Amino acid sequence: MRTSNSKAGRPWSTAYAIQACSDFDARDQLLRNRRLPQCHRFHYLQMAMEKTAKAHLVEGGSDPASLQSSHAYIGKVIPIIVRHALARTPGGRSGWVMDAIRALARRIELLHPQVDSGGTTPSNCEYPWRDAAGQVVAPAQYDFNLNLHEAKAAVTMIKEVRARAVALSRS
Protein backbone atom coordinates (compact mmCIF):
# COMPACT_ATOMS: atom_id res chain seq x y z
CA MET A 1 0.00 0.00 0.00
CA ARG A 2 1.32 3.43 -0.92
CA THR A 3 0.97 6.51 1.19
CA SER A 4 -0.13 9.71 -0.44
CA ASN A 5 2.85 11.59 0.96
CA SER A 6 6.26 9.94 1.13
CA LYS A 7 7.43 12.73 3.48
CA ALA A 8 5.05 11.34 6.11
CA GLY A 9 6.95 8.05 5.96
CA ARG A 10 10.41 9.62 6.03
CA PRO A 11 10.89 9.26 9.82
CA TRP A 12 10.09 5.55 9.45
CA SER A 13 12.41 5.12 6.50
CA THR A 14 15.21 6.86 8.37
CA ALA A 15 14.60 4.84 11.54
CA TYR A 16 14.62 1.52 9.64
CA ALA A 17 17.84 2.57 7.92
CA ILE A 18 19.52 3.63 11.16
CA GLN A 19 18.66 0.28 12.70
CA ALA A 20 19.89 -1.53 9.58
CA CYS A 21 23.24 0.28 9.88
CA SER A 22 23.43 -0.79 13.53
CA ASP A 23 22.71 -4.39 12.53
CA PHE A 24 25.47 -4.25 9.90
CA ASP A 25 27.84 -2.90 12.58
CA ALA A 26 26.88 -5.72 14.97
CA ARG A 27 27.52 -8.24 12.18
CA ASP A 28 30.97 -6.70 11.66
CA GLN A 29 31.78 -7.32 15.32
CA LEU A 30 30.54 -10.91 15.07
CA LEU A 31 32.65 -11.51 11.95
CA ARG A 32 35.77 -10.70 13.99
CA ASN A 33 35.07 -13.51 16.46
CA ARG A 34 35.34 -16.81 14.58
CA ARG A 35 34.59 -18.82 17.72
CA LEU A 36 30.95 -17.72 17.61
CA PRO A 37 28.56 -19.82 15.55
CA GLN A 38 27.77 -18.50 12.07
CA CYS A 39 24.05 -18.31 12.88
CA HIS A 40 24.71 -15.06 14.76
CA ARG A 41 26.44 -13.40 11.79
CA PHE A 42 23.63 -14.52 9.49
CA HIS A 43 20.97 -13.35 11.93
CA TYR A 44 22.31 -9.79 11.94
CA LEU A 45 22.80 -9.85 8.18
CA GLN A 46 19.21 -11.01 7.66
CA MET A 47 17.91 -8.28 9.98
CA ALA A 48 20.03 -5.59 8.30
CA MET A 49 18.84 -6.65 4.85
CA GLU A 50 15.19 -6.74 5.93
CA LYS A 51 15.32 -3.31 7.55
CA THR A 52 17.11 -1.81 4.54
CA ALA A 53 14.43 -3.27 2.27
CA LYS A 54 11.69 -1.77 4.44
CA ALA A 55 13.46 1.61 4.58
CA HIS A 56 13.71 1.56 0.78
CA LEU A 57 10.01 0.71 0.41
CA VAL A 58 8.88 3.42 2.85
CA GLU A 59 11.11 5.98 1.11
CA GLY A 60 9.35 5.00 -2.11
CA GLY A 61 5.93 5.67 -0.59
CA SER A 62 4.87 2.40 1.04
CA ASP A 63 2.80 2.68 4.19
CA PRO A 64 5.08 1.83 7.16
CA ALA A 65 2.22 0.11 8.99
CA SER A 66 1.77 -2.33 6.10
CA LEU A 67 5.38 -3.52 6.49
CA GLN A 68 5.24 -4.33 10.19
CA SER A 69 3.90 -7.86 10.08
CA SER A 70 5.88 -9.49 7.27
CA HIS A 71 9.50 -10.55 6.95
CA ALA A 72 9.44 -11.53 3.28
CA TYR A 73 10.93 -8.43 1.63
CA ILE A 74 14.56 -9.35 1.11
CA GLY A 75 14.11 -11.62 -1.89
CA LYS A 76 12.19 -9.00 -3.88
CA VAL A 77 13.58 -5.65 -2.74
CA ILE A 78 17.31 -6.31 -2.23
CA PRO A 79 17.91 -7.22 -5.92
CA ILE A 80 16.16 -3.97 -6.90
CA ILE A 81 18.41 -1.95 -4.59
CA VAL A 82 21.53 -3.62 -5.98
CA ARG A 83 20.38 -3.34 -9.60
CA HIS A 84 19.83 0.42 -9.17
CA ALA A 85 23.26 0.80 -7.57
CA LEU A 86 24.98 -1.20 -10.31
CA ALA A 87 23.19 0.78 -13.02
CA ARG A 88 25.00 3.87 -11.71
CA THR A 89 28.36 2.07 -11.77
CA PRO A 90 30.37 1.76 -15.00
CA GLY A 91 30.48 -1.91 -15.98
CA GLY A 92 28.02 -2.82 -13.22
CA ARG A 93 25.33 -4.45 -15.31
CA SER A 94 26.53 -8.05 -15.32
CA GLY A 95 23.56 -10.38 -15.65
CA TRP A 96 25.24 -13.25 -13.81
CA VAL A 97 25.82 -11.02 -10.79
CA MET A 98 22.14 -10.12 -10.60
CA ASP A 99 21.11 -13.78 -11.00
CA ALA A 100 23.41 -14.70 -8.13
CA ILE A 101 22.18 -11.79 -6.01
CA ARG A 102 18.54 -12.81 -6.49
CA ALA A 103 19.37 -16.33 -5.30
CA LEU A 104 21.44 -15.05 -2.35
CA ALA A 105 18.76 -12.55 -1.32
CA ARG A 106 16.14 -15.29 -1.25
CA ARG A 107 18.47 -17.56 0.75
CA ILE A 108 19.08 -14.78 3.28
CA GLU A 109 15.34 -14.13 3.50
CA LEU A 110 14.84 -17.81 4.36
CA LEU A 111 17.09 -17.39 7.41
CA HIS A 112 14.13 -15.80 9.23
CA PRO A 113 12.07 -18.40 11.12
CA GLN A 114 8.75 -17.07 9.77
CA VAL A 115 9.89 -17.35 6.14
CA ASP A 116 10.24 -21.07 5.57
CA SER A 117 9.08 -21.46 1.98
CA GLY A 118 5.95 -23.36 2.87
CA GLY A 119 7.78 -25.63 5.30
CA THR A 120 10.39 -26.74 2.77
CA THR A 121 13.20 -24.74 4.42
CA PRO A 122 12.97 -25.11 8.21
CA SER A 123 16.56 -23.98 8.90
CA ASN A 124 16.79 -20.49 10.37
CA CYS A 125 19.19 -18.39 12.45
CA GLU A 126 17.12 -18.13 15.61
CA TYR A 127 15.19 -21.22 16.68
CA PRO A 128 15.71 -24.98 16.66
CA TRP A 129 13.88 -27.06 14.05
CA ARG A 130 13.46 -30.68 13.01
CA ASP A 131 15.53 -31.82 10.03
CA ALA A 132 14.34 -34.28 7.38
CA ALA A 133 15.33 -37.22 9.62
CA GLY A 134 13.29 -35.82 12.53
CA GLN A 135 16.32 -34.75 14.56
CA VAL A 136 16.16 -31.44 16.42
CA VAL A 137 18.80 -29.04 15.13
CA ALA A 138 20.13 -25.98 16.97
CA PRO A 139 21.11 -23.07 14.70
CA ALA A 140 24.36 -22.70 16.67
CA GLN A 141 25.41 -26.18 15.50
CA TYR A 142 24.21 -25.94 11.92
CA ASP A 143 26.33 -25.27 8.83
CA PHE A 144 24.23 -22.93 6.69
CA ASN A 145 26.52 -23.54 3.72
CA LEU A 146 26.53 -19.88 2.74
CA ASN A 147 29.76 -18.29 1.58
CA LEU A 148 29.21 -14.57 1.86
CA HIS A 149 32.82 -13.50 2.31
CA GLU A 150 34.45 -14.62 -0.91
CA ALA A 151 31.70 -14.84 -3.50
CA LYS A 152 31.81 -11.70 -5.65
CA ALA A 153 28.04 -11.40 -5.90
CA ALA A 154 27.63 -11.67 -2.12
CA VAL A 155 30.30 -9.07 -1.43
CA THR A 156 28.73 -6.74 -4.01
CA MET A 157 25.25 -7.25 -2.59
CA ILE A 158 26.25 -6.56 1.00
CA LYS A 159 28.31 -3.52 0.01
CA GLU A 160 25.51 -1.96 -2.06
CA VAL A 161 22.75 -2.70 0.45
CA ARG A 162 24.82 -1.26 3.27
CA ALA A 163 25.50 1.86 1.18
CA ARG A 164 21.74 2.22 0.61
CA ALA A 165 21.08 1.88 4.35
CA VAL A 166 23.66 4.57 5.09
CA ALA A 167 22.15 6.90 2.48
CA LEU A 168 18.62 6.38 3.81
CA SER A 169 19.77 6.88 7.41
CA ARG A 170 20.89 10.39 6.47
CA SER A 171 17.72 11.46 4.68
C-alpha positions as CSV (number, residue, x, y, z in Angstrom):
1,M,0.0,0.0,0.0
2,R,1.3,3.4,-0.9
3,T,1.0,6.5,1.2
4,S,-0.1,9.7,-0.4
5,N,2.8,11.6,1.0
6,S,6.3,9.9,1.1
7,K,7.4,12.7,3.5
8,A,5.1,11.3,6.1
9,G,7.0,8.0,6.0
10,R,10.4,9.6,6.0
11,P,10.9,9.3,9.8
12,W,10.1,5.5,9.5
13,S,12.4,5.1,6.5
14,T,15.2,6.9,8.4
15,A,14.6,4.8,11.5
16,Y,14.6,1.5,9.6
17,A,17.8,2.6,7.9
18,I,19.5,3.6,11.2
19,Q,18.7,0.3,12.7
20,A,19.9,-1.5,9.6
21,C,23.2,0.3,9.9
22,S,23.4,-0.8,13.5
23,D,22.7,-4.4,12.5
24,F,25.5,-4.3,9.9
25,D,27.8,-2.9,12.6
26,A,26.9,-5.7,15.0
27,R,27.5,-8.2,12.2
28,D,31.0,-6.7,11.7
29,Q,31.8,-7.3,15.3
30,L,30.5,-10.9,15.1
31,L,32.7,-11.5,12.0
32,R,35.8,-10.7,14.0
33,N,35.1,-13.5,16.5
34,R,35.3,-16.8,14.6
35,R,34.6,-18.8,17.7
36,L,30.9,-17.7,17.6
37,P,28.6,-19.8,15.6
38,Q,27.8,-18.5,12.1
39,C,24.0,-18.3,12.9
40,H,24.7,-15.1,14.8
41,R,26.4,-13.4,11.8
42,F,23.6,-14.5,9.5
43,H,21.0,-13.3,11.9
44,Y,22.3,-9.8,11.9
45,L,22.8,-9.8,8.2
46,Q,19.2,-11.0,7.7
47,M,17.9,-8.3,10.0
48,A,20.0,-5.6,8.3
49,M,18.8,-6.6,4.8
50,E,15.2,-6.7,5.9
51,K,15.3,-3.3,7.5
52,T,17.1,-1.8,4.5
53,A,14.4,-3.3,2.3
54,K,11.7,-1.8,4.4
55,A,13.5,1.6,4.6
56,H,13.7,1.6,0.8
57,L,10.0,0.7,0.4
58,V,8.9,3.4,2.8
59,E,11.1,6.0,1.1
60,G,9.3,5.0,-2.1
61,G,5.9,5.7,-0.6
62,S,4.9,2.4,1.0
63,D,2.8,2.7,4.2
64,P,5.1,1.8,7.2
65,A,2.2,0.1,9.0
66,S,1.8,-2.3,6.1
67,L,5.4,-3.5,6.5
68,Q,5.2,-4.3,10.2
69,S,3.9,-7.9,10.1
70,S,5.9,-9.5,7.3
71,H,9.5,-10.6,7.0
72,A,9.4,-11.5,3.3
73,Y,10.9,-8.4,1.6
74,I,14.6,-9.3,1.1
75,G,14.1,-11.6,-1.9
76,K,12.2,-9.0,-3.9
77,V,13.6,-5.7,-2.7
78,I,17.3,-6.3,-2.2
79,P,17.9,-7.2,-5.9
80,I,16.2,-4.0,-6.9
81,I,18.4,-1.9,-4.6
82,V,21.5,-3.6,-6.0
83,R,20.4,-3.3,-9.6
84,H,19.8,0.4,-9.2
85,A,23.3,0.8,-7.6
86,L,25.0,-1.2,-10.3
87,A,23.2,0.8,-13.0
88,R,25.0,3.9,-11.7
89,T,28.4,2.1,-11.8
90,P,30.4,1.8,-15.0
91,G,30.5,-1.9,-16.0
92,G,28.0,-2.8,-13.2
93,R,25.3,-4.5,-15.3
94,S,26.5,-8.1,-15.3
95,G,23.6,-10.4,-15.6
96,W,25.2,-13.3,-13.8
97,V,25.8,-11.0,-10.8
98,M,22.1,-10.1,-10.6
99,D,21.1,-13.8,-11.0
100,A,23.4,-14.7,-8.1
101,I,22.2,-11.8,-6.0
102,R,18.5,-12.8,-6.5
103,A,19.4,-16.3,-5.3
104,L,21.4,-15.0,-2.4
105,A,18.8,-12.6,-1.3
106,R,16.1,-15.3,-1.2
107,R,18.5,-17.6,0.7
108,I,19.1,-14.8,3.3
109,E,15.3,-14.1,3.5
110,L,14.8,-17.8,4.4
111,L,17.1,-17.4,7.4
112,H,14.1,-15.8,9.2
113,P,12.1,-18.4,11.1
114,Q,8.8,-17.1,9.8
115,V,9.9,-17.3,6.1
116,D,10.2,-21.1,5.6
117,S,9.1,-21.5,2.0
118,G,6.0,-23.4,2.9
119,G,7.8,-25.6,5.3
120,T,10.4,-26.7,2.8
121,T,13.2,-24.7,4.4
122,P,13.0,-25.1,8.2
123,S,16.6,-24.0,8.9
124,N,16.8,-20.5,10.4
125,C,19.2,-18.4,12.5
126,E,17.1,-18.1,15.6
127,Y,15.2,-21.2,16.7
128,P,15.7,-25.0,16.7
129,W,13.9,-27.1,14.1
130,R,13.5,-30.7,13.0
131,D,15.5,-31.8,10.0
132,A,14.3,-34.3,7.4
133,A,15.3,-37.2,9.6
134,G,13.3,-35.8,12.5
135,Q,16.3,-34.7,14.6
136,V,16.2,-31.4,16.4
137,V,18.8,-29.0,15.1
138,A,20.1,-26.0,17.0
139,P,21.1,-23.1,14.7
140,A,24.4,-22.7,16.7
141,Q,25.4,-26.2,15.5
142,Y,24.2,-25.9,11.9
143,D,26.3,-25.3,8.8
144,F,24.2,-22.9,6.7
145,N,26.5,-23.5,3.7
146,L,26.5,-19.9,2.7
147,N,29.8,-18.3,1.6
148,L,29.2,-14.6,1.9
149,H,32.8,-13.5,2.3
150,E,34.5,-14.6,-0.9
151,A,31.7,-14.8,-3.5
152,K,31.8,-11.7,-5.6
153,A,28.0,-11.4,-5.9
154,A,27.6,-11.7,-2.1
155,V,30.3,-9.1,-1.4
156,T,28.7,-6.7,-4.0
157,M,25.2,-7.2,-2.6
158,I,26.3,-6.6,1.0
159,K,28.3,-3.5,0.0
160,E,25.5,-2.0,-2.1
161,V,22.8,-2.7,0.4
162,R,24.8,-1.3,3.3
163,A,25.5,1.9,1.2
164,R,21.7,2.2,0.6
165,A,21.1,1.9,4.3
166,V,23.7,4.6,5.1
167,A,22.1,6.9,2.5
168,L,18.6,6.4,3.8
169,S,19.8,6.9,7.4
170,R,20.9,10.4,6.5
171,S,17.7,11.5,4.7
